[in-house]
Amino acid sequence: MPERISPAKGLTGTIRLPGDKSISHRYALLASVAEGVTRIANYSTGADCHSTLSCLRALGITAEVAGSLVTIHGVGLDGLRAPKQDLDAGNSGSTIRMLAGILAAQPFTSRIAGDESLARRPMGRVIEPLRAMGAEISARDGRFPPLEIAGRPLHPIDYTLPVPSAQVKSCILLAGLYADGATIVREPMRSRDHTEIALRELGADIRVERRAITLRGRPKLTGRDLEVPSDLSSAAFFIVAALLTPQSSLTIQGVGLNPTRSALLDFLVGMGAQIRIVDVEQRNGELAGEILVTSSHARGGVIEREITAALIDEIPVLAVLGAASEEGLIVRDAAELRIKETDRIATVADNLQRMGVRVETTSDGMVIPGRQSFHAAELDSFGDHRIAMAFSVAALAADGPCVIQGSEAASVSFPEFFTTLRQVTA
């Protein structure tokens, strides 16, 4: 479905965005294997997080949805039931990777698959540690979905992640819930710690020392009321749009400010962005606050090494900002972008070039010169939600209206994106 985006003079007003996608997945998974009822306020409206709920229902979980309030009736660690058919993760890599950790310990066999895009995403990084814990898993060509998982009793492991990945870390910790003894995950650099926080909130015995996470198996998790902060990754599109357009003054309320995610704000401020954070508070172990953004001239920057891992989801929209910045943007060490919903190095470059922007791609990144203008063009999401939203932002700064083909891809994480964008650019 095409979406027509006209140039904007600025973004103004106050908005509150849907719940954080990463946290929503984790709350739902853990609430299902906790004992008692968990009410999750501001649960993500994105299709990916509802794929997680769909899979949990197929495993015998009662999950009630009333707007953005999700109520989950937990069954404890041993209460899941064998699904009657394949589990469908849709487009959600988070669902298939993290749920695999729970399925690996169940006393039944399950098969989990997804859409055409998910079928191309490699799963070797979760298959290897789960097999080391005693799981029996088969995959297409040894590494691609669907995954067939024959549940087995698991034993704890001491595992060092070869590359930083919050999803892989979470998969191992979820499997570790079922192992007798201490499961240890060691990170080469710190990644998102939403799983560790959520486990602690629900009663798990978990300890974090530097980059080593130790979880004691077989805890009694207890359901409780939880609230999901608004998604910083979704806010990134509006932050960049406000920086790009000349008459912007935008407030985004209740945004998650977890320190393992706030590298985005640090990077933007380092580029010269006018961003203020106010009214910070803690909810269920997660920080949240208001972000105030005004139009700014960005200097440009370099994304490499550990900062690449921290910003991997935001690179498409940062590439847009980089083209308009004074010094441009260089991205290195981002080979993981090649195996996202699309090859995001290729799809970012394709759309930038359609808009007349010069970009040079490398095997693990790109070089985008600064002080470039965006020309009106027909753009393509390639079925990728972050590409659809990033180039809607670019279209706001173009010299004429742009059309985004496949704009419905945004619904994977942010169904209200275009409605909200029209609200603040009216």
Phi and psi in degrees as a GROMACS rama.xvg file:
@    title "Ramachandran Plot"
@    xaxis  label "Phi"
@    yaxis  label "Psi"
@TYPE xy
-79.2183  148.033  PRO-2
-126.883  128.046  GLU-3
-94.9695  125.76  ARG-4
-118.211  124.484  ILE-5
-98.1062  155.358  SER-6
-58.5213  148.669  PRO-7
-123.781  145.043  ALA-8
-78.1866  -26.9989  LYS-9
176.617  167.986  GLY-10
-110.346  128.443  LEU-11
-136.19  153.83  THR-12
117.17  -169.234  GLY-13
-127.183  130.078  THR-14
-132.502  156.37  ILE-15
-126.267  127.147  ARG-16
-98.7266  163.595  LEU-17
-60.078  165.223  PRO-18
-62.8395  151.721  GLY-19
-58.1008  126.555  ASP-20
-64.5463  -46.2592  LYS-21
-60.9108  -43.587  SER-22
-70.3805  -39.0147  ILE-23
-58.8945  -47.6296  SER-24
-53.0159  -49.5863  HIS-25
-67.6567  -41.8434  ARG-26
-60.8506  -43.6988  TYR-27
-64.3354  -45.4643  ALA-28
-62.656  -46.3415  LEU-29
-72.2611  -36.1409  LEU-30
-61.8064  -32.0285  ALA-31
-68.9791  -31.9679  SER-32
-103.933  9.87788  VAL-33
-87.2348  171.902  ALA-34
-102.78  127.866  GLU-35
99.6508  -172.181  GLY-36
-94.9983  135.722  VAL-37
-120.157  128.588  THR-38
-107.541  122.84  ARG-39
-110.802  108.674  ILE-40
-86.2409  145.95  ALA-41
61.4169  37.5635  ASN-42
-62.986  142.95  TYR-43
-55.7244  138.201  SER-44
-87.1094  -2.88547  THR-45
-66.5521  150.067  GLY-46
-60.7952  -35.1151  ALA-47
-59.0801  -45.9124  ASP-48
-70.0169  -26.9283  CYS-49
-79.8121  -20.5982  HIS-50
-65.2491  -37.9332  SER-51
-61.418  -45.8068  THR-52
-61.2062  -40.2799  LEU-53
-62.0802  -43.6895  SER-54
-63.7298  -40.5819  CYS-55
-65.2527  -39.8842  LEU-56
-61.3599  -38.9445  ARG-57
-65.8214  -19.356  ALA-58
-95.6728  11.3059  LEU-59
96.5538  8.74302  GLY-60
-87.5119  136.384  ILE-61
-89.1101  116.848  THR-62
-129.091  112.993  ALA-63
-102.273  135.033  GLU-64
-118.047  125.16  VAL-65
-130.691  93.1406  ALA-66
65.6325  -122.426  GLY-67
-99.1128  10.1818  SER-68
-98.5358  122.355  LEU-69
-115.895  128.359  VAL-70
-112.595  122.228  THR-71
-117.361  128.44  ILE-72
-95.4997  100.381  HIS-73
-69.7825  150.783  GLY-74
-117.939  6.80949  VAL-75
80.0943  173.476  GLY-76
-61.9115  -29.84  LEU-77
-110.118  18.6843  ASP-78
-102.001  -2.98405  GLY-79
-68.3287  151.001  LEU-80
-115.097  152.922  ARG-81
-61.5748  132.435  ALA-82
-71.9686  149.619  PRO-83
-82.9668  -15.1606  LYS-84
-149.553  179.794  GLN-85
-59.1726  142.02  ASP-86
-79.7576  136.609  LEU-87
-111.439  107.953  ASP-88
-86.1511  0.593649  ALA-89
61.128  -125.182  GLY-90
-99.4801  8.89099  ASN-91
-95.1934  104.268  SER-92
-65.3913  -33.0478  GLY-93
-61.2898  -43.8013  SER-94
-61.0657  -52.1768  THR-95
-68.9411  -39.0052  ILE-96
-71.7799  -44.5819  ARG-97
-77.4764  -40.7635  MET-98
-63.7815  -29.6852  LEU-99
-56.4081  -33.8099  ALA-100
-63.9727  -38.2372  GLY-101
-74.0891  -43.8287  ILE-102
-63.0284  -30.3298  LEU-103
-61.5489  -21.6724  ALA-104
-104.449  1.76668  ALA-105
-82.0309  154.741  GLN-106
-84.8163  39.089  PRO-107
-154.966  167.244  PHE-108
-98.9448  137.326  THR-109
-134.215  159.251  SER-110
-130.798  128.327  ARG-111
-125.967  131.382  ILE-112
-136.098  -168.755  ALA-113
-164.411  -159.746  GLY-114
-80.9617  -175.515  ASP-115
-61.676  -38.0292  GLU-116
-65.9496  -45.9347  SER-117
-63.7095  -32.7009  LEU-118
-63.7301  -17.0624  ALA-119
-95.7534  -0.494921  ARG-120
-94.9435  124.827  ARG-121
-69.0739  143.108  PRO-122
-117.405  9.57388  MET-123
-58.7043  -30.9051  GLY-124
-71.536  -19.9521  ARG-125
-97.6846  -29.7362  VAL-126
-62.6916  -43.9701  ILE-127
-59.7039  -54.4836  GLU-128
-67.6871  -33.4544  PRO-129
-65.6961  -39.7043  LEU-130
-63.5125  -36.4772  ARG-131
-64.8839  -23.4452  ALA-132
-87.9504  -3.86127  MET-133
109.24  3.18277  GLY-134
-74.3132  154.304  ALA-135
-114.318  111.434  GLU-136
-134.203  135.317  ILE-137
-123.2  150.689  SER-138
-142.891  157.624  ALA-139
-63.4814  128.519  ARG-140
54.8829  24.0821  ASP-141
81.0678  -6.5444  GLY-142
-151.691  -5.25068  ARG-143
-115.012  152.93  PHE-144
-61.7025  154.514  PRO-145
-75.1816  153.798  PRO-146
-103.567  130.576  LEU-147
-106.675  121.264  GLU-148
-121.24  112.422  ILE-149
-93.4769  107.154  ALA-150
-58.7579  141.359  GLY-151
-142.594  156.387  ARG-152
-59.8984  133.21  PRO-153
-105.562  152.124  LEU-154
-116.832  152.914  HIS-155
-69.8944  155.719  PRO-156
-134.649  163.151  ILE-157
-112.559  104.677  ASP-158
-122.257  131.152  TYR-159
-102.099  120.21  THR-160
-64.5922  130.853  LEU-161
-68.3978  -32.4684  PRO-162
-137.516  151.655  VAL-163
-65.6949  130.969  PRO-164
-157.123  114.009  SER-165
-66.1015  -32.7083  ALA-166
-68.5641  -43.7176  GLN-167
-66.4836  -44.8417  VAL-168
-55.4469  -44.806  LYS-169
-66.1569  -40.0104  SER-170
-57.0414  -46.0738  CYS-171
-66.6966  -40.6628  ILE-172
-66.7307  -38.5556  LEU-173
-65.3522  -39.4772  LEU-174
-65.2557  -37.2124  ALA-175
-63.9516  -20.3415  GLY-176
-57.6872  -27.9204  LEU-177
-99.045  -4.27064  TYR-178
-94.9844  137.684  ALA-179
-74.8679  122.602  ASP-180
108.328  -166.184  GLY-181
-102.296  121.836  ALA-182
-93.8254  131.605  THR-183
-120.655  129.938  ILE-184
-118.267  126.358  VAL-185
-110.81  131.416  ARG-186
-105.594  137.429  GLU-187
-68.4085  -27.8472  PRO-188
-153.212  157.155  MET-189
-66.6913  133.21  ARG-190
-119.246  178.541  SER-191
-49.4678  134.305  ARG-192
-112.572  28.1155  ASP-193
-61.6281  -35.6698  HIS-194
-65.7011  -43.8323  THR-195
-61.1504  -43.4685  GLU-196
-64.3671  -46.1845  ILE-197
-64.6744  -40.3584  ALA-198
-59.2275  -44.9918  LEU-199
-63.5858  -40.6527  ARG-200
-63.7083  -31.6815  GLU-201
-93.7133  2.01254  LEU-202
108.958  7.89597  GLY-203
-74.0217  153.881  ALA-204
-91.2664  96.0541  ASP-205
-132.584  137.816  ILE-206
-130.243  135.14  ARG-207
-119.91  120.605  VAL-208
-128.798  111.374  GLU-209
56.1143  -116.718  ARG-210
-111.096  26.564  ARG-211
-115.933  126.389  ALA-212
-111.719  125.003  ILE-213
-116.31  124.058  THR-214
-121.01  126.768  LEU-215
-82.6994  130.454  ARG-216
-74.5449  164.377  GLY-217
57.8131  44.6257  ARG-218
-77.3233  164.577  PRO-219
-97.6641  106.769  LYS-220
-88.2651  140.826  LEU-221
-122.948  128.016  THR-222
-62.8629  151.965  GLY-223
-161.492  173.84  ARG-224
-80.6086  132.416  ASP-225
-131.498  152.542  LEU-226
-130.046  129.849  GLU-227
-90.8969  124.625  VAL-228
-68.5133  160.6  PRO-229
-65.456  153.33  SER-230
-80.0759  116.399  ASP-231
-63.2041  -35.1278  LEU-232
-64.657  -35.7051  SER-233
-70.8943  -38.7795  SER-234
-62.0905  -28.3032  ALA-235
-55.5339  -37.3261  ALA-236
-65.9144  -39.686  PHE-237
-75.8347  -34.0284  PHE-238
-62.1467  -49.2276  ILE-239
-64.9665  -40.2073  VAL-240
-60.5135  -40.8955  ALA-241
-68.1641  -35.6381  ALA-242
-67.6641  -36.0885  LEU-243
-76.0972  -35.1212  LEU-244
-93.4755  140.125  THR-245
-74.969  -19.1623  PRO-246
-120.329  47.3655  GLN-247
-99.0773  140.338  SER-248
-150.645  100.518  SER-249
-125.244  137.845  LEU-250
-116.5  129.365  THR-251
-117.955  118.553  ILE-252
-92.2371  149.082  GLN-253
63.5116  31.585  GLY-254
-82.5432  137.403  VAL-255
-62.8962  131.938  GLY-256
-123.794  32.5491  LEU-257
-50.7942  130.815  ASN-258
-57.7348  -26.2752  PRO-259
-78.447  -4.65702  THR-260
-114.063  -17.2001  ARG-261
-76.5276  2.50581  SER-262
-56.1976  -29.7429  ALA-263
-58.3971  -49.387  LEU-264
-67.0376  -40.0831  LEU-265
-59.9949  -43.2816  ASP-266
-64.8839  -44.6486  PHE-267
-65.0119  -42.5224  LEU-268
-62.1739  -37.9191  VAL-269
-63.6502  -26.2033  GLY-270
-81.6301  -5.93828  MET-271
103.618  9.44684  GLY-272
-68.1418  139.999  ALA-273
-88.3989  93.1314  GLN-274
-129.778  132.102  ILE-275
-123.946  146.656  ARG-276
-119.019  127.906  ILE-277
-134.23  167.469  VAL-278
53.6006  48.194  ASP-279
-78.2942  135.159  VAL-280
-146.474  166.187  GLU-281
-107.93  133.368  GLN-282
-131.088  119.866  ARG-283
51.8643  39.4913  ASN-284
84.3124  -6.69803  GLY-285
-107.094  136.349  GLU-286
-80.2018  145.136  LEU-287
-147.798  154.158  ALA-288
-169.735  -178.805  GLY-289
-92.2816  139.988  GLU-290
-112.298  125.352  ILE-291
-109.917  124.524  LEU-292
-126.104  135.122  VAL-293
-127.802  157.855  THR-294
-52.0677  138.998  SER-295
-149.529  153.332  SER-296
-93.0767  115.462  HIS-297
-84.1075  142.522  ALA-298
-80.764  -31.1071  ARG-299
109.811  178.922  GLY-300
178.579  -175.816  GLY-301
-126.166  131.055  VAL-302
-110.452  115.791  ILE-303
-156.82  166.473  GLU-304
50.3553  -130.431  ARG-305
-66.2685  -26.8314  GLU-306
-68.3551  -28.086  ILE-307
-62.549  -45.5694  THR-308
-61.8916  -37.7065  ALA-309
-71.3248  -27.4731  ALA-310
-111.158  13.3648  LEU-311
-56.4009  -37.2762  ILE-312
-77.8213  -23.0531  ASP-313
-93.5024  -5.55513  GLU-314
-58.0383  -39.9262  ILE-315
-56.02  -45.9289  PRO-316
-76.5906  -29.7651  VAL-317
-68.1617  -29.0882  LEU-318
-63.0551  -38.3681  ALA-319
-62.9475  -47.7487  VAL-320
-62.5452  -38.8146  LEU-321
-59.5417  -38.2948  GLY-322
-63.9929  -31.7205  ALA-323
-91.3719  -7.1848  ALA-324
-76.2242  171.614  SER-325
-68.338  -44.298  GLU-326
-110.284  -2.98198  GLU-327
83.8382  -174.217  GLY-328
-134.782  136.348  LEU-329
-117.508  130.293  ILE-330
-118.677  126.157  VAL-331
-129.748  164.443  ARG-332
61.5061  31.7471  ASP-333
-117.102  36.8225  ALA-334
-58.8868  -26.098  ALA-335
-60.6384  -24.819  GLU-336
-59.9237  -24.4087  LEU-337
-69.5316  -18.8141  ARG-338
-120.664  27.8733  ILE-339
-83.21  -161.269  LYS-340
-53.9981  -34.6055  GLU-341
-130.702  175.832  THR-342
-75.3038  95.2531  ASP-343
-70.9886  -19.839  ARG-344
-66.6834  -45.0707  ILE-345
-70.2281  -42.8347  ALA-346
-74.1309  -33.1231  THR-347
-63.4503  -48.2614  VAL-348
-61.4015  -42.9336  ALA-349
-56.5669  -49.83  ASP-350
-70.6517  -37.3047  ASN-351
-59.8379  -43.7129  LEU-352
-65.9538  -34.1444  GLN-353
-61.8801  -30.236  ARG-354
-90.761  8.76427  MET-355
81.5381  15.5278  GLY-356
-93.9388  131.754  VAL-357
-77.5506  136.997  ARG-358
-154.14  139.275  VAL-359
-115.377  126.332  GLU-360
-98.553  151.96  THR-361
-125.986  179.531  THR-362
-64.191  -28.2192  SER-363
-130.759  25.6685  ASP-364
173.074  -153.33  GLY-365
-160.697  159.525  MET-366
-124.787  120.571  VAL-367
-122.032  109.748  ILE-368
-62.906  153.756  PRO-369
-89.5268  -176.681  GLY-370
56.5707  39.6172  ARG-371
-106.141  156.074  GLN-372
-108.812  153.365  SER-373
-101.128  126.872  PHE-374
-101.519  148.914  HIS-375
-57.5239  139.981  ALA-376
-161.644  165.108  ALA-377
-90.9265  121.309  GLU-378
-111.494  164.422  LEU-379
-134.48  131.583  ASP-380
-76.0826  -20.1367  SER-381
55.9296  24.7059  PHE-382
77.9822  14.2187  GLY-383
-112.415  121.353  ASP-384
-60.0425  -41.0192  HIS-385
-72.0392  -30.4255  ARG-386
-70.0124  -41.8908  ILE-387
-57.6104  -45.7094  ALA-388
-75.5322  -38.8133  MET-389
-61.2202  -40.93  ALA-390
-87.3816  -11.5746  PHE-391
-67.5809  -37.7221  SER-392
-64.2866  -46.232  VAL-393
-58.141  -37.7768  ALA-394
-63.3414  -29.7164  ALA-395
-62.9011  -26.5876  LEU-396
-104.163  10.8097  ALA-397
-80.0404  171.071  ALA-398
-90.1496  9.43967  ASP-399
-175.937  174.107  GLY-400
-62.2457  143.916  PRO-401
-118.526  156.117  CYS-402
-117.376  128.342  VAL-403
-100.844  108.47  ILE-404
-78.2903  141.208  GLN-405
72.253  30.2154  GLY-406
-63.4491  -21.3456  SER-407
-63.6473  -13.3589  GLU-408
-59.2316  -25.845  ALA-409
-59.0786  -24.5205  ALA-410
-66.2293  -15.8095  SER-411
-56.6126  -40.6147  VAL-412
-120.392  -21.1373  SER-413
-152.926  75.6312  PHE-414
-59.7137  -27.3555  PRO-415
-88.7888  7.84118  GLU-416
-55.0069  -52.9388  PHE-417
-70.0049  -34.2966  PHE-418
-62.5948  -44.5175  THR-419
-66.5836  -39.2655  THR-420
-62.6178  -43.581  LEU-421
-64.9317  -34.8129  ARG-422
-61.4161  -42.1003  GLN-423
-91.1472  -7.39925  VAL-424
-109.824  3.68447  THR-425
